[in-house]
Amino acid sequence: MITRPHVKINIGLNILRKRNDGYHDIETLFFPSHQYSDILEIIAGDDYSRTSASMLARYDASDDKSPTLRQAISPDGKVMITVARAEGVNWDVLQDLTVKAYRLLDRRFSLPAVKIYLEKLSPVGAGLGGGSADGAYCMMMLSNLFGLGLSKEQLRTLAAEAGSDCAFFIEDSPMIGKGRGELLTPYAMPVNIYEKVATDNSLSTDNSHNLNNDACSKNYELKIVVPEGIHVSTKEAYDGIVPHLPPIPLEDALRLPVERWREAISNDFEESVFLKHPELRAIKDSLYDSGAIYASMSGSGSAIFALYPID
């Protein structure tokens, strides 16, 4: 079973308060994007893998400092995971969210052993949620592969245990996220947002890629910029945050004309992250200079996205 977990952007991100459990209450609009996606395959036991030979041929595990392929087997032998990434796999792959997702389901359903093959094509440490998407899609795949029959509501609850924004990827449509990000409410977009997909670089009008409102008359193109060499951890971003209530609740701000989003909708992480990485502010400014109607950092960064009017 193979799928393509994709990324998200945050349109607005307000850090409201720190909770007694150490997490923060937030409000944000999660919006799905297919500009980046990974390749994830899960097979049971000794079943045939369609991706393993290709990954092993194209990536190198011999470089001890920065291997582009890592493979590991869990101590209990139930999970073998192979992760490939052109920029290097510099983390413990047994801590990957796909493995965490498997463990959450295994504790409840005693799953058979699996092999996980993950080709990381989405940016790491960019605030686009690629790792969370991998974990959420892994849960959905395992439910289908082993006939668990889990509903979306059940999957969302389980995904929230794996990571704060994992639950969003179960739904894969615009959602207002509150709590840690796991409390989701469907949101009807006030504008149409399209994007160029990597397959043919043409402007997509496929509603499976763009969550559009046919009643809207205004159309915008989404572009995402991921700067090379800048990776912002969520912990680093939160270290510079002073929680506060926004002047306008996000849902009220989203109802304003997009031309006013620049003054009304912000990402609270920007102030502290831009101080450490001023080149990110320069990227955002350059997007406005190039004609963007709205630009913002996504999540904790470093990705910056922009909306451009479509005539």
Backbone as CSV, one residue per row, in Angstrom:
resi,resn,N_x,N_y,N_z,CA_x,CA_y,CA_z,C_x,C_y,C_z
1,MET,0.848,-1.186,0.000,0.000,0.000,0.000,0.888,1.241,0.000
2,ILE,0.668,2.130,-0.977,1.493,3.327,-1.146,0.591,4.555,-1.179
3,THR,1.054,5.630,-0.556,0.322,6.895,-0.619,1.307,8.056,-0.602
4,ARG,0.758,9.290,-0.762,1.589,10.495,-0.843,1.133,11.496,0.223
5,PRO,1.633,11.401,1.437,1.295,12.400,2.454,1.794,13.781,2.022
6,HIS,0.942,14.779,2.141,1.300,16.124,1.687,1.384,17.067,2.883
7,VAL,1.607,18.355,2.625,1.872,19.307,3.694,0.658,20.211,3.930
8,LYS,0.843,21.176,4.840,-0.197,22.168,5.138,0.486,23.516,5.336
9,ILE,-0.334,24.572,5.299,0.121,25.876,5.751,-0.807,26.330,6.874
10,ASN,-0.331,27.270,7.666,-1.152,27.913,8.687,-1.459,29.330,8.232
11,ILE,-2.726,29.612,8.000,-3.145,30.977,7.725,-3.569,31.573,9.062
12,GLY,-2.683,32.375,9.625,-2.881,32.890,10.975,-2.485,31.853,12.005
13,LEU,-1.770,32.277,13.036,-1.402,31.369,14.127,-1.256,32.200,15.398
14,ASN,-2.269,32.128,16.254,-2.282,32.878,17.500,-1.979,31.950,18.665
15,ILE,-0.967,32.303,19.457,-0.619,31.538,20.653,-1.315,32.219,21.826
16,LEU,-2.367,31.603,22.335,-3.273,32.275,23.261,-2.828,32.206,24.718
17,ARG,-2.377,31.030,25.149,-2.025,30.871,26.566,-1.235,29.578,26.751
18,LYS,-0.423,29.547,27.811,0.269,28.312,28.168,-0.577,27.540,29.160
19,ARG,-0.680,26.239,28.943,-1.535,25.391,29.756,-0.751,24.743,30.882
20,ASN,-1.479,24.205,31.863,-0.834,23.536,32.995,-0.083,22.278,32.578
21,ASP,-0.485,21.677,31.424,0.198,20.463,30.971,1.450,20.759,30.158
22,GLY,1.806,22.048,30.035,3.018,22.427,29.309,2.788,22.789,27.862
23,TYR,1.624,22.422,27.307,1.288,22.791,25.945,0.719,24.212,25.911
24,HIS,0.488,24.714,24.701,-0.121,26.021,24.521,-1.461,25.874,23.793
25,ASP,-2.412,26.695,24.181,-3.645,26.807,23.410,-3.399,27.747,22.237
26,ILE,-3.853,27.333,21.058,-3.641,28.123,19.850,-4.962,28.278,19.104
27,GLU,-4.969,29.147,18.118,-6.008,29.142,17.088,-5.324,29.396,15.756
28,THR,-5.695,28.617,14.759,-5.075,28.702,13.448,-6.037,28.165,12.401
29,LEU,-5.789,28.520,11.163,-6.493,27.892,10.044,-5.503,26.984,9.332
30,PHE,-5.752,25.677,9.405,-4.960,24.713,8.650,-5.501,24.656,7.222
31,PHE,-4.606,24.759,6.253,-5.017,24.655,4.854,-4.094,23.666,4.153
32,PRO,-4.632,22.651,3.467,-3.784,21.624,2.842,-3.099,22.140,1.587
33,SER,-1.871,21.704,1.387,-1.127,22.044,0.170,-0.480,20.788,-0.387
34,HIS,-0.475,20.678,-1.718,0.151,19.541,-2.391,1.429,19.952,-3.118
35,GLN,1.975,21.104,-2.757,3.221,21.518,-3.401,4.392,20.629,-2.990
36,TYR,4.279,20.009,-1.820,5.282,19.044,-1.371,4.552,17.811,-0.849
37,SER,5.089,16.639,-1.143,4.522,15.416,-0.587,5.607,14.355,-0.496
38,ASP,5.454,13.465,0.469,6.364,12.336,0.647,5.797,11.109,-0.056
39,ILE,6.584,10.050,-0.087,6.114,8.754,-0.590,6.197,7.767,0.565
40,LEU,5.060,7.199,0.922,4.994,6.293,2.066,4.410,4.961,1.628
41,GLU,5.141,3.891,1.897,4.650,2.535,1.627,4.684,1.736,2.930
42,ILE,3.636,0.978,3.159,3.582,0.075,4.309,3.184,-1.306,3.804
43,ILE,3.951,-2.298,4.182,3.627,-3.665,3.786,3.642,-4.553,5.023
44,ALA,2.850,-5.590,4.980,2.770,-6.526,6.092,3.770,-7.650,5.899
45,GLY,4.477,-7.977,6.965,5.370,-9.131,6.963,6.337,-9.147,5.799
46,ASP,6.307,-10.230,5.031,7.236,-10.413,3.927,6.620,-10.090,2.574
47,ASP,5.536,-9.342,2.546,4.927,-8.973,1.272,5.908,-8.187,0.416
48,TYR,5.657,-8.199,-0.896,6.545,-7.541,-1.854,6.466,-6.017,-1.729
49,SER,7.623,-5.360,-1.719,7.686,-3.903,-1.681,7.937,-3.347,-3.071
50,ARG,7.163,-2.349,-3.472,7.341,-1.723,-4.783,8.369,-0.602,-4.753
51,THR,8.728,-0.106,-3.567,9.606,1.065,-3.499,10.996,0.764,-2.944
52,SER,11.169,-0.340,-2.226,12.430,-0.552,-1.517,13.620,-0.636,-2.456
53,ALA,13.507,-1.373,-3.555,14.634,-1.515,-4.482,15.032,-0.167,-5.074
54,SER,14.039,0.620,-5.441,14.313,1.943,-5.997,15.005,2.835,-4.979
55,MET,14.541,2.836,-3.729,15.157,3.656,-2.689,16.587,3.223,-2.429
56,LEU,16.804,1.920,-2.336,18.146,1.417,-2.057,19.114,1.740,-3.188
57,ALA,18.596,1.811,-4.407,19.453,2.116,-5.555,19.800,3.597,-5.647
58,ARG,18.886,4.460,-5.186,19.067,5.901,-5.391,19.667,6.633,-4.189
59,TYR,19.693,5.984,-3.022,20.187,6.648,-1.820,21.333,5.848,-1.220
60,ASP,22.131,6.521,-0.365,23.367,5.938,0.144,23.321,5.854,1.669
61,ALA,23.521,4.662,2.188,23.528,4.471,3.640,24.940,4.394,4.201
62,SER,25.956,4.535,3.361,27.328,4.289,3.800,27.976,5.491,4.484
63,ASP,27.455,6.699,4.283,28.028,7.898,4.887,27.592,7.981,6.347
64,ASP,28.531,7.780,7.262,28.181,7.753,8.679,27.705,9.112,9.189
65,LYS,28.243,10.213,8.622,27.908,11.545,9.119,26.552,12.032,8.607
66,SER,26.270,11.813,7.343,25.010,12.285,6.777,24.502,11.309,5.731
67,PRO,24.058,10.138,6.182,23.538,9.162,5.215,22.242,9.669,4.606
68,THR,22.035,9.364,3.350,20.773,9.738,2.723,19.744,8.621,2.859
69,LEU,20.132,7.531,3.491,19.207,6.429,3.752,19.547,5.793,5.091
70,ARG,18.537,5.628,5.916,18.704,4.933,7.193,17.660,3.839,7.304
71,GLN,18.079,2.744,7.897,17.194,1.599,8.071,17.362,1.087,9.498
72,ALA,16.269,0.742,10.150,16.344,0.254,11.526,15.207,-0.722,11.790
73,ILE,15.439,-1.604,12.736,14.429,-2.570,13.170,14.184,-2.345,14.659
74,SER,12.936,-2.285,15.045,12.594,-2.061,16.444,13.056,-3.241,17.299
75,PRO,13.351,-3.006,18.581,13.845,-4.096,19.445,12.943,-5.322,19.477
76,ASP,11.619,-5.117,19.337,10.723,-6.268,19.358,10.544,-6.903,17.986
77,GLY,11.195,-6.344,16.969,11.150,-6.910,15.630,9.861,-6.657,14.873
78,LYS,8.963,-5.853,15.416,7.662,-5.678,14.759,7.683,-4.601,13.670
79,VAL,8.657,-3.703,13.717,8.721,-2.629,12.730,10.113,-2.570,12.119
80,MET,10.172,-2.658,10.801,11.387,-2.308,10.076,11.069,-1.044,9.284
81,ILE,11.847,0.009,9.499,11.586,1.269,8.817,12.810,1.685,8.017
82,THR,12.562,2.136,6.796,13.603,2.656,5.914,13.194,4.073,5.519
83,VAL,14.079,5.028,5.792,13.809,6.425,5.468,14.907,6.940,4.554
84,ALA,14.511,7.590,3.459,15.453,8.153,2.503,15.165,9.641,2.333
85,ARG,16.245,10.415,2.237,16.107,11.867,2.036,17.390,12.380,1.407
86,ALA,17.268,13.109,0.318,18.439,13.561,-0.430,19.359,14.433,0.417
87,GLU,18.774,15.238,1.329,19.579,16.139,2.158,20.176,15.446,3.382
88,GLY,19.905,14.155,3.544,20.435,13.405,4.673,19.360,13.075,5.694
89,VAL,19.476,11.910,6.296,18.554,11.456,7.342,19.306,11.532,8.658
90,ASN,19.167,12.659,9.358,19.985,12.915,10.534,19.183,12.777,11.824
91,TRP,18.316,11.783,11.878,17.538,11.555,13.082,17.350,10.054,13.283
92,ASP,16.942,9.693,14.496,16.668,8.300,14.836,15.354,7.906,14.179
93,VAL,15.414,7.086,13.158,14.201,6.783,12.393,13.187,5.984,13.208
94,LEU,13.632,5.312,14.268,12.675,4.603,15.115,11.820,5.568,15.940
95,GLN,12.206,6.864,15.950,11.398,7.893,16.599,10.492,8.613,15.602
96,ASP,10.485,8.161,14.355,9.648,8.790,13.339,8.176,8.668,13.734
97,LEU,7.380,9.658,13.318,5.956,9.632,13.665,5.212,8.461,13.032
98,THR,5.731,7.906,11.950,5.090,6.707,11.392,5.214,5.535,12.363
99,VAL,6.362,5.417,13.013,6.545,4.343,13.997,5.669,4.607,15.217
100,LYS,5.594,5.862,15.648,4.728,6.208,16.776,3.275,5.886,16.458
101,ALA,2.870,6.176,15.214,1.499,5.857,14.797,1.247,4.361,14.859
102,TYR,2.210,3.575,14.368,2.075,2.119,14.426,1.937,1.660,15.883
103,ARG,2.760,2.193,16.769,2.730,1.775,18.173,1.379,2.083,18.815
104,LEU,0.813,3.248,18.501,-0.481,3.613,19.077,-1.568,2.604,18.679
105,LEU,-1.551,2.192,17.413,-2.541,1.216,16.969,-2.201,-0.190,17.448
106,ASP,-0.923,-0.514,17.496,-0.510,-1.856,17.914,-0.922,-2.141,19.355
107,ARG,-0.838,-1.114,20.216,-1.237,-1.311,21.612,-2.716,-1.651,21.735
108,ARG,-3.511,-1.195,20.795,-4.958,-1.423,20.861,-5.401,-2.653,20.071
109,PHE,-4.676,-2.970,18.987,-5.161,-4.012,18.079,-4.177,-5.155,17.851
110,SER,-3.005,-5.119,18.506,-1.997,-6.178,18.329,-1.754,-6.447,16.840
111,LEU,-1.207,-5.462,16.156,-1.012,-5.544,14.712,0.081,-6.543,14.351
112,PRO,0.035,-7.091,13.135,1.160,-7.883,12.625,2.386,-6.986,12.419
113,ALA,3.518,-7.613,12.207,4.738,-6.865,11.913,4.611,-6.174,10.551
114,VAL,5.289,-5.039,10.421,5.218,-4.278,9.168,6.600,-3.790,8.756
115,LYS,6.679,-3.450,7.475,7.831,-2.723,6.937,7.330,-1.379,6.433
116,ILE,8.028,-0.321,6.837,7.665,1.037,6.456,8.777,1.614,5.595
117,TYR,8.400,2.090,4.423,9.353,2.750,3.529,8.887,4.187,3.328
118,LEU,9.741,5.145,3.700,9.378,6.559,3.643,10.440,7.332,2.877
119,GLU,10.036,7.913,1.765,10.926,8.801,1.012,10.508,10.233,1.325
120,LYS,11.391,10.949,2.044,11.081,12.297,2.489,11.407,13.290,1.372
121,LEU,10.354,13.809,0.759,10.501,14.812,-0.291,10.009,16.177,0.183
122,SER,9.262,16.211,1.271,8.804,17.482,1.831,9.884,18.048,2.749
123,PRO,9.935,19.376,2.892,10.967,19.999,3.732,10.829,19.591,5.198
124,VAL,11.975,19.468,5.873,12.015,19.135,7.296,12.292,20.412,8.083
125,GLY,11.585,20.611,9.193,11.802,21.787,10.023,11.392,23.070,9.344
126,ALA,10.301,23.015,8.571,9.866,24.187,7.811,8.498,24.693,8.236
127,GLY,7.858,24.052,9.205,6.542,24.486,9.642,5.423,24.070,8.714
128,LEU,5.665,23.052,7.886,4.668,22.586,6.922,4.001,21.275,7.343
129,GLY,4.449,20.707,8.446,3.771,19.529,8.986,3.998,18.238,8.236
130,GLY,5.107,18.124,7.506,5.343,16.907,6.739,5.430,15.660,7.597
131,GLY,6.106,15.750,8.748,6.207,14.601,9.642,4.867,14.209,10.223
132,SER,4.053,15.208,10.573,2.714,14.931,11.096,1.848,14.255,10.047
133,ALA,1.983,14.712,8.801,1.231,14.078,7.713,1.617,12.610,7.570
134,ASP,2.915,12.317,7.656,3.368,10.931,7.545,2.722,10.069,8.628
135,GLY,2.697,10.587,9.866,2.099,9.830,10.960,0.611,9.595,10.764
136,ALA,-0.104,10.645,10.346,-1.546,10.517,10.147,-1.872,9.555,9.011
137,TYR,-1.153,9.693,7.894,-1.404,8.806,6.754,-1.051,7.363,7.105
138,CYS,-0.008,7.183,7.920,0.347,5.829,8.359,-0.817,5.191,9.110
139,MET,-1.462,5.955,9.991,-2.616,5.418,10.731,-3.742,5.001,9.791
140,MET,-4.049,5.866,8.817,-5.120,5.537,7.876,-4.776,4.303,7.060
141,MET,-3.501,4.199,6.655,-3.080,3.043,5.866,-3.164,1.754,6.684
142,LEU,-2.726,1.813,7.935,-2.778,0.622,8.784,-4.216,0.185,9.026
143,SER,-5.113,1.142,9.213,-6.526,0.807,9.402,-7.075,0.077,8.178
144,ASN,-6.708,0.567,6.988,-7.172,-0.078,5.753,-6.489,-1.426,5.524
145,LEU,-5.174,-1.450,5.746,-4.390,-2.658,5.467,-4.851,-3.842,6.306
146,PHE,-5.180,-3.566,7.574,-5.531,-4.659,8.489,-7.020,-4.696,8.833
147,GLY,-7.835,-3.958,8.059,-9.282,-4.021,8.232,-9.764,-3.609,9.607
148,LEU,-9.162,-2.571,10.186,-9.547,-2.154,11.536,-10.886,-1.420,11.559
149,GLY,-11.266,-0.858,10.416,-12.563,-0.197,10.326,-12.690,1.066,11.155
150,LEU,-11.588,1.772,11.372,-11.634,2.978,12.199,-12.311,4.120,11.453
151,SER,-13.205,4.822,12.143,-13.869,5.984,11.562,-12.917,7.176,11.575
152,LYS,-13.288,8.226,10.845,-12.467,9.439,10.862,-12.370,10.008,12.272
153,GLU,-13.466,9.975,12.999,-13.450,10.496,14.365,-12.487,9.697,15.239
154,GLN,-12.502,8.368,15.105,-11.575,7.541,15.879,-10.128,7.801,15.461
155,LEU,-9.901,7.936,14.159,-8.550,8.207,13.675,-8.060,9.565,14.144
156,ARG,-8.928,10.558,14.149,-8.543,11.883,14.629,-8.116,11.836,16.086
157,THR,-8.865,11.111,16.904,-8.532,11.001,18.330,-7.175,10.334,18.513
158,LEU,-6.935,9.267,17.777,-5.654,8.571,17.866,-4.515,9.421,17.321
159,ALA,-4.765,10.105,16.209,-3.730,10.942,15.604,-3.311,12.067,16.533
160,ALA,-4.257,12.611,17.293,-3.933,13.680,18.238,-2.949,13.213,19.301
161,GLU,-2.946,11.908,19.604,-1.963,11.363,20.545,-0.573,11.328,19.928
162,ALA,-0.512,11.190,18.608,0.786,11.131,17.933,1.421,12.503,17.820
163,GLY,0.620,13.548,17.596,1.153,14.893,17.438,0.035,15.902,17.344
164,SER,0.315,17.137,17.746,-0.745,18.138,17.877,-1.478,18.423,16.581
165,ASP,-0.761,18.439,15.445,-1.447,18.740,14.183,-1.650,17.518,13.301
166,CYS,-1.387,16.325,13.855,-1.606,15.102,13.067,-3.077,14.926,12.698
167,ALA,-3.966,15.305,13.633,-5.395,15.076,13.401,-5.896,15.801,12.168
168,PHE,-5.309,16.971,11.867,-5.750,17.728,10.692,-5.628,16.904,9.421
169,PHE,-4.563,16.129,9.293,-4.322,15.402,8.050,-5.285,14.236,7.853
170,ILE,-5.985,13.846,8.899,-7.043,12.851,8.732,-8.188,13.460,7.926
171,GLU,-8.453,14.729,8.141,-9.568,15.409,7.467,-9.186,15.916,6.085
172,ASP,-8.008,16.543,5.969,-7.500,16.981,4.668,-8.406,18.013,3.995
173,SER,-8.933,18.933,4.764,-9.701,20.050,4.235,-9.508,21.221,5.192
174,PRO,-9.800,22.459,4.770,-9.557,23.612,5.649,-10.244,23.439,6.998
175,MET,-9.483,23.661,8.061,-9.994,23.454,9.416,-9.474,24.552,10.342
176,ILE,-10.359,25.082,11.167,-9.921,25.911,12.284,-9.418,24.975,13.366
177,GLY,-8.180,25.175,13.802,-7.594,24.344,14.840,-7.470,25.107,16.139
178,LYS,-7.943,24.514,17.217,-7.828,25.110,18.547,-7.281,24.068,19.509
179,GLY,-7.221,24.416,20.807,-6.544,23.541,21.751,-5.071,23.502,21.397
180,ARG,-4.483,22.311,21.345,-3.100,22.163,20.865,-3.023,22.208,19.341
181,GLY,-4.197,22.249,18.716,-4.309,22.118,17.272,-5.125,20.910,16.888
182,GLU,-5.497,20.122,17.900,-6.220,18.868,17.649,-7.734,19.053,17.648
183,LEU,-8.225,20.195,18.142,-9.665,20.460,18.159,-10.027,21.158,16.860
184,LEU,-10.704,20.456,15.980,-10.876,20.906,14.599,-12.334,21.186,14.272
185,THR,-12.520,22.279,13.535,-13.839,22.650,13.035,-13.726,22.942,11.545
186,PRO,-14.537,22.300,10.694,-14.471,22.585,9.252,-14.695,24.070,8.985
187,TYR,-13.975,24.581,7.978,-14.068,26.007,7.658,-14.306,26.180,6.167
188,ALA,-15.356,26.927,5.823,-15.643,27.229,4.421,-14.803,28.428,4.001
189,MET,-13.876,28.199,3.096,-12.968,29.260,2.685,-13.740,30.404,2.029
190,PRO,-13.420,31.656,2.403,-14.098,32.797,1.792,-13.565,33.145,0.411
191,VAL,-12.466,32.502,0.013,-11.864,32.734,-1.303,-11.435,31.402,-1.892
192,ASN,-11.196,31.388,-3.190,-10.638,30.201,-3.852,-9.121,30.300,-3.846
193,ILE,-8.458,29.246,-3.415,-6.997,29.204,-3.409,-6.543,28.029,-4.267
194,TYR,-5.754,28.328,-5.282,-5.219,27.327,-6.195,-3.701,27.254,-6.012
195,GLU,-3.111,26.211,-6.529,-1.654,26.116,-6.487,-1.140,25.346,-7.683
196,LYS,0.117,25.605,-8.011,0.769,24.845,-9.073,1.335,23.576,-8.475
197,VAL,0.966,22.452,-9.059,1.435,21.178,-8.540,2.633,20.709,-9.354
198,ALA,3.458,19.887,-8.710,4.745,19.538,-9.302,4.627,18.668,-10.543
199,THR,3.499,18.014,-10.740,3.408,17.051,-11.838,3.600,17.695,-13.208
200,ASP,2.943,18.822,-13.429,3.082,19.452,-14.746,3.233,20.967,-14.659
201,ASN,3.385,21.492,-13.422,3.588,22.926,-13.198,2.437,23.768,-13.739
202,SER,1.286,23.175,-13.899,0.133,23.929,-14.361,-0.750,24.293,-13.175
203,LEU,-1.540,25.330,-13.324,-2.406,25.769,-12.246,-3.522,24.758,-12.055
204,SER,-3.548,24.140,-10.875,-4.518,23.081,-10.628,-5.893,23.657,-10.336
205,THR,-6.910,23.054,-10.922,-8.286,23.391,-10.564,-9.001,22.156,-10.026
206,ASP,-8.231,21.166,-9.647,-8.771,19.912,-9.129,-9.129,20.107,-7.654
207,ASN,-10.391,19.918,-7.295,-10.811,20.156,-5.929,-10.219,19.163,-4.938
208,SER,-9.592,18.084,-5.414,-8.908,17.204,-4.485,-7.600,17.845,-4.016
209,HIS,-7.116,18.820,-4.748,-5.914,19.541,-4.361,-6.240,20.913,-3.776
210,ASN,-7.386,21.469,-4.093,-7.735,22.808,-3.665,-9.132,22.800,-3.083
211,LEU,-9.239,23.267,-1.859,-10.519,23.239,-1.169,-11.229,24.555,-1.465
212,ASN,-12.004,24.567,-2.538,-12.543,25.813,-3.055,-14.032,25.972,-2.785
213,ASN,-14.437,27.219,-2.715,-15.833,27.577,-2.519,-16.359,28.108,-3.841
214,ASP,-17.240,27.360,-4.483,-17.704,27.741,-5.813,-18.453,29.065,-5.824
215,ALA,-18.937,29.484,-4.662,-19.681,30.743,-4.605,-18.759,31.955,-4.579
216,CYS,-17.453,31.723,-4.399,-16.513,32.843,-4.311,-16.182,33.365,-5.704
217,SER,-15.950,34.655,-5.773,-15.578,35.259,-7.047,-14.102,35.615,-7.102
218,LYS,-13.416,35.599,-5.941,-12.016,35.988,-5.912,-11.133,34.746,-5.857
219,ASN,-10.117,34.745,-6.718,-9.220,33.600,-6.838,-7.786,34.025,-6.544
220,TYR,-7.066,33.154,-5.851,-5.689,33.446,-5.483,-4.823,32.209,-5.714
221,GLU,-3.571,32.464,-6.063,-2.594,31.388,-6.231,-1.694,31.327,-5.009
222,LEU,-1.499,30.119,-4.496,-0.642,29.893,-3.343,0.767,29.528,-3.804
223,LYS,1.752,30.236,-3.263,3.151,29.897,-3.501,3.845,29.738,-2.154
224,ILE,4.705,28.737,-2.056,5.444,28.470,-0.824,6.934,28.572,-1.111
225,VAL,7.657,29.300,-0.262,9.110,29.432,-0.367,9.738,28.770,0.850
226,VAL,10.637,27.825,0.618,11.354,27.158,1.706,12.832,27.494,1.565
227,PRO,13.359,28.365,2.414,14.773,28.753,2.294,15.708,27.608,2.636
228,GLU,16.799,27.512,1.911,17.768,26.442,2.160,18.558,26.726,3.432
229,GLY,18.796,25.678,4.190,19.710,25.775,5.329,19.128,26.378,6.585
230,ILE,17.838,26.713,6.605,17.225,27.271,7.812,16.160,26.300,8.298
231,HIS,16.388,25.729,9.466,15.442,24.789,10.053,15.101,25.280,11.455
232,VAL,13.843,25.484,11.719,13.395,26.012,13.001,12.646,24.920,13.746
233,SER,13.138,24.566,14.931,12.423,23.566,15.726,11.239,24.224,16.420
234,THR,10.230,23.433,16.699,9.059,23.964,17.403,9.451,24.494,18.776
235,LYS,10.365,23.792,19.457,10.809,24.249,20.777,11.488,25.607,20.670
236,GLU,12.353,25.754,19.678,13.039,27.034,19.479,12.034,28.157,19.268
237,ALA,10.996,27.889,18.480,9.997,28.920,18.200,9.218,29.279,19.459
238,TYR,8.826,28.274,20.235,8.044,28.544,21.442,8.857,29.253,22.517
239,ASP,10.176,29.056,22.540,11.009,29.697,23.557,10.910,31.221,23.512
240,GLY,10.602,31.778,22.342,10.532,33.227,22.215,9.125,33.788,22.275
241,ILE,8.146,32.973,22.675,6.739,33.373,22.616,6.251,33.918,23.960
242,VAL,5.523,35.024,23.901,4.740,35.508,25.041,3.268,35.379,24.644
243,PRO,2.561,34.386,25.182,1.160,34.170,24.761,0.297,35.407,25.028
244,HIS,-0.664,35.638,24.141,-1.577,36.769,24.307,-2.795,36.567,23.416
245,LEU,-3.866,37.263,23.753,-5.071,37.223,22.923,-4.933,38.227,21.789
246,PRO,-5.348,37.857,20.568,-5.223,38.776,19.441,-6.265,39.884,19.514
247,PRO,-6.014,41.022,18.860,-7.014,42.097,18.843,-8.330,41.653,18.210
248,ILE,-8.229,40.775,17.191,-9.408,40.259,16.504,-9.316,38.734,16.489
249,PRO,-10.343,38.023,16.961,-10.297,36.549,16.857,-10.086,36.127,15.404
250,LEU,-9.354,35.056,15.222,-8.960,34.647,13.878,-10.148,34.462,12.949
251,GLU,-11.201,33.823,13.410,-12.341,33.578,12.524,-12.994,34.875,12.067
252,ASP,-12.980,35.904,12.923,-13.493,37.216,12.515,-12.552,37.858,11.493
253,ALA,-11.244,37.730,11.726,-10.270,38.325,10.804,-10.338,37.675,9.427
254,LEU,-10.590,36.369,9.384,-10.657,35.665,8.102,-11.843,36.121,7.244
255,ARG,-12.862,36.672,7.895,-14.018,37.144,7.142,-13.788,38.516,6.505
256,LEU,-12.688,39.161,6.859,-12.359,40.442,6.240,-11.898,40.219,4.799
257,PRO,-11.973,41.244,3.936,-11.405,41.108,2.589,-9.930,40.713,2.671
258,VAL,-9.472,39.874,1.740,-8.083,39.401,1.772,-7.103,40.569,1.765
259,GLU,-7.488,41.680,1.160,-6.626,42.856,1.137,-6.329,43.379,2.547
260,ARG,-7.159,43.003,3.518,-6.940,43.452,4.900,-6.300,42.387,5.781
261,TRP,-6.072,41.196,5.238,-5.457,40.144,6.046,-4.069,40.558,6.534
262,ARG,-3.360,41.316,5.720,-1.995,41.710,6.086,-1.960,42.423,7.432
263,GLU,-2.961,43.250,7.720,-3.001,43.999,8.971,-3.714,43.246,10.081
264,ALA,-4.542,42.253,9.723,-5.412,41.627,10.717,-5.016,40.206,11.098
265,ILE,-4.260,39.500,10.247,-3.939,38.089,10.488,-2.425,37.926,10.546
266,SER,-1.943,37.376,11.634,-0.495,37.243,11.808,-0.147,35.873,12.362
267,ASN,1.135,35.573,12.335,1.685,34.358,12.939,2.531,34.807,14.124
268,ASP,2.142,34.454,15.333,2.829,34.932,16.534,4.281,34.471,16.616
269,PHE,4.639,33.413,15.884,6.027,32.956,15.909,6.960,33.892,15.137
270,GLU,6.415,34.687,14.235,7.271,35.475,13.354,8.212,36.403,14.117
271,GLU,7.718,37.089,15.128,8.532,38.098,15.812,9.840,37.514,16.331
272,SER,9.764,36.415,17.075,10.982,35.845,17.656,11.815,35.106,16.615
273,VAL,11.155,34.395,15.690,11.906,33.644,14.670,12.613,34.597,13.716
274,PHE,11.968,35.700,13.339,12.592,36.670,12.441,13.791,37.352,13.091
275,LEU,13.772,37.512,14.426,14.928,38.086,15.113,16.152,37.191,14.969
276,LYS,15.926,35.874,15.050,17.032,34.921,14.914,17.412,34.689,13.462
277,HIS,16.437,34.825,12.567,16.661,34.548,11.145,16.111,35.708,10.312
278,PRO,16.795,36.844,10.302,16.264,38.022,9.593,16.068,37.799,8.100
279,GLU,16.738,36.801,7.538,16.555,36.518,6.120,15.124,36.060,5.816
280,LEU,14.441,35.517,6.829,13.050,35.117,6.622,12.153,36.345,6.465
281,ARG,12.407,37.381,7.253,11.646,38.618,7.083,11.892,39.199,5.691
282,ALA,13.150,39.103,5.229,13.480,39.621,3.900,12.723,38.860,2.818
283,ILE,12.574,37.547,2.989,11.810,36.755,2.022,10.353,37.189,2.012
284,LYS,9.783,37.361,3.203,8.388,37.789,3.290,8.202,39.148,2.610
285,ASP,9.112,40.088,2.880,9.024,41.416,2.259,9.132,41.324,0.748
286,SER,10.002,40.420,0.269,10.175,40.289,-1.178,8.920,39.731,-1.846
287,LEU,8.176,38.880,-1.128,6.934,38.351,-1.680,5.900,39.464,-1.832
288,TYR,5.819,40.339,-0.834,4.923,41.492,-0.974,5.374,42.391,-2.125
289,ASP,6.687,42.589,-2.240,7.204,43.437,-3.325,6.884,42.854,-4.695
290,SER,6.738,41.518,-4.763,6.475,40.872,-6.057,4.983,40.789,-6.384
291,GLY,4.148,41.393,-5.527,2.728,41.453,-5.845,1.806,40.620,-4.986
292,ALA,2.338,39.961,-3.942,1.477,39.152,-3.071,0.479,40.038,-2.343
293,ILE,-0.730,39.530,-2.174,-1.762,40.251,-1.430,-1.667,39.911,0.059
294,TYR,-1.094,38.728,0.361,-0.906,38.310,1.750,0.279,37.357,1.797
295,ALA,1.114,37.510,2.830,2.265,36.620,3.009,2.463,36.376,4.496
296,SER,2.945,35.179,4.830,3.126,34.824,6.233,4.053,33.633,6.344
297,MET,4.668,33.487,7.512,5.376,32.257,7.825,4.347,31.185,8.167
298,SER,4.652,29.948,7.842,3.768,28.827,8.182,4.281,28.139,9.437
299,GLY,3.385,27.866,10.371,3.780,27.173,11.587,4.910,27.886,12.295
300,SER,5.882,27.121,12.762,7.038,27.690,13.436,8.163,28.026,12.471
301,GLY,7.891,27.948,11.159,8.901,28.280,10.162,9.792,27.091,9.858
302,SER,10.555,27.262,8.796,11.001,28.473,8.130,10.268,28.800,6.810
303,ALA,9.307,27.985,6.410,8.617,28.220,5.145,7.794,29.508,5.215
304,ILE,7.814,30.259,4.114,7.002,31.462,3.962,6.081,31.241,2.762
305,PHE,4.802,31.555,2.926,3.884,31.389,1.801,3.257,32.729,1.443
306,ALA,2.712,32.797,0.234,2.078,34.028,-0.231,0.880,33.699,-1.101
307,LEU,-0.086,34.589,-1.087,-1.255,34.508,-1.960,-1.185,35.632,-2.980
308,TYR,-1.325,35.252,-4.271,-1.277,36.215,-5.370,-2.628,36.246,-6.073
309,PRO,-3.149,37.437,-6.361,-4.420,37.512,-7.078,-4.312,36.889,-8.461
310,ILE,-5.363,36.188,-8.867,-5.460,35.635,-10.215,-6.487,36.458,-10.974
311,ASP,-6.079,37.005,-12.080,-6.995,37.833,-12.883,-8.066,36.966,-13.528
